[in-house]
Structure formats: structure tokens, C-alpha cells
Amino acid sequence: MSQTDRLKTDCSQCAALCCVMLAFDKGEDFAFDKNPCEPCRNLSGHSCAIHDSLTPKGFPGCVAYDCLGAGNRVTTEVFMGQSWRTDPKLMRPMMEAFSAMREVHKRIDVLRAAETFELKTQDNQTRLDFLTQLERHRWTASELNEFEVGLALEIDIFFHTIGKYLAISRFVEQ
């Protein structure tokens, strides 16, 4: 998978991680309640049995959801194609890795969006360094477990720093 495709969701390369990990409540977006880390009752293998009719069957929330490629990256890169379906003891580590990879991919998305700011050269280089590190790194489950207390915090501090560009651009537009 090339760096430019990191945020592209490919459900065919995923072990249906969102259909297991994510919880939802019965309402406008979902036809029934589902607890976290509980396989959706519409799941058949690693596919949704009602995928072609999600909205009419009461699941527009599923249609709207995009993991930004975190599920396929966890399945193919971190677990080398293995699945909780064939090896149930992988359920917890896969769900933890999926949660962390979603955080990695959210930060990639924001770092890419920050390209539109007129950043100082040093800030732009920092942005590019973080982006390269997140996109090119081949993650392990243990590294993902450490992500939120290490690199994620550094990136969040950087986001706070470049937030001034957003504030300046808002002021200039007024």
C-alpha cells in the first residue's frame, strides 16, 4: 500500500473490525443496540450480510462511517492477515490495535489538512516529519499501545502550536 493510500478504506482487506469493536445505540442511525467488541448480528464472516441495503434496513450510520483505512491497515500490516474469526484470542489485541490505528489515521488526516495553512518553514517541516513517520512506519501491536502516551502527545502539542495559524486566518478573513 503506498503512502498516498494510507487513509483509503478497503473493507475487503479488513477483518470487519468496525463491525465488532464499535458500539451503537438503537435510533435514527442504527436499527438495534450493539455493545463494543461484540460482532454485529448482520456480520457474516468478515462481510455485512445486508451491506447493499444498509440504509433501508435502518443502518445509515454504517454507511456514513469511515475508519480512514485503519481496519485494513491493522489486519494486513499489524496482524499479517490473521483474524479474530479464525483465532479468537486475537479479538482483544485486534480491537486495541484498531482503536489506536484510528487515532494514528486521524492525525494523518489532520496533518494532511494542515498543508493548507501558510506555516513557517520550520512548522511545515515538523508537520511533514510527523506525517512521514505515521504513514511510512510499519506498526506493531505493542507500538500502537504506546502511541497515545508518546508520539500522539507530541503531535497534539504540535497541533496546539499550529492552531495559531487557524486563529490568524480566521482573524484575517473577518
N, C-alpha and C positions, 0 to 999 in steps of 0.2 A: 504494500500500500504506500503510495507516495505521500509526502508531507502535505500536499495540497488536498488530499482526500481524507485527512485525519478526522474531520468533522462530518464526513458523509456517512449517514446511517445505511447499513446493509444488513437487513434482518436475516438474509439467507446465510450470513456468516456469524450469526449470534445464537446463543443457547436460550433465547427467549427470556433474557434476564429482566427486562422491564415487566414482562407478564408474570413474573414471580415476585420480584423484590418490591415493587411499588404497591402501596395501599391505595384504595379509593373508597369513597362513600357513595351509596345509592343517591341519585339525584339527577339533575339535568344532563350530566356528562357520563354517568355510569348507571346501568340498569340494576346493579346489586352492589352490596358491600364486599370488599376483599381486604383481608389483613396483609400486612407486609410479610414477605418471604413465604407466601402461600401461593402456589400455582393457580392462575386464573382458571376457572372451570371451563372456559372456552378454549383452553390450550390443548392442542393435540400434537404430541411430540414437542417440536420446537416451533410449531406454527399455530396461528389462530384459526380455529375451525370456522369462525364467522367473519374473517377478515374482509371479504368482499361486501359484507352487509353490516359493518360495524355501526354506522350512524342510524339506519332504520331499526336496528335491534337495541338501540339505547346506549351506544358507546362512542359518542363523538369525542370524548376525552382521549380515547385511544388513538383516534385519527389525528388529533391535534398534537399528541406527544411526539417529541423527537429527542432521542438520547444524545444527539450530536456525535454518533459513531462510537460512543463509549461501550456499548454492548458488544459490537463486533470486534472492537479492539481488545477487550478483556478476553473474549472467547478465543480469538486467534492468536493474540500476542502473549497474554499472560498465562493462559491455560492450554495453549497449543492445540486447540480444537477439542479438548476434553469437555465433558458436560456433567452437570449435576444429575441429569437424567440417567446416564449410564454409571455414574459413580456418585451416589447420594451424599457421600461425605464431602463432596466439593460444594454443596449448596451454600454453606456459610461463607467459605473463603471467596466463592464467586460473587456472592451478594455484596460482601465487603469491598471487593475489588471494583465491582460495578459502581458502587456508591462513590468511591474515591476517584475512579476514572471519569465519572460525570463531573466531578469538581475540577479535574485536570482540563477536561474539554471545555468547561465553562470559561476557564481562564484563557485558554487558547482563543476562544471566540472573542473575549473582551480585548485581548492583546492585539488581535487582528483588527478589531474595530477602532482601536486607538491609533491606527495608522492614519486615520482621517484628521487627527489633531496636528496642529503645527508645533510639534515637540522640538525642544532644543536637541542638538545633535547627541549629547550625552544621554538624555532621556530616551531618545529614539533607539540608540544603541542598546540600552538596557532592555527596552521593550523587545527588540529583535533577539537579544541573547536569551531572554526568558522564553520567547516563542520557539526559538530553535531547540532549546533544551526540552521543552514539553513535547514538541512534535517529533523529534528525532530519537528521543530516549526509548529504549525497549524496557518497559516497566515489568517488574516482578510484583507479586502479591505483597511481599514484605515492604518494598519501596512505596507502594501505594498506601500501605498502612501508615507509613511515616510522612507521607506527603503533606497532610494538613497541619502538622506541627512543625514543618520545616520549610520547604520551598513554597508552599501555598501562602504561608505567612509573609515571606519575603515579597512575593508577588502582590499580595494585598496591600502591603506597605507602599510598594511602588504605585499601585493604583491610587492610593490616597495622595501620593506625591503628585501624580499627573492629573489629579482631579482639578487642580488649579487651572489647567488648560480649558477644561469644560466650563468652569466658572468664568474665566476670562472671555471665552467665546459667547457665552450667554449674555455677559455684560455688553460686549461689542454689538451684538445683534439687537439690543434694545434701543 
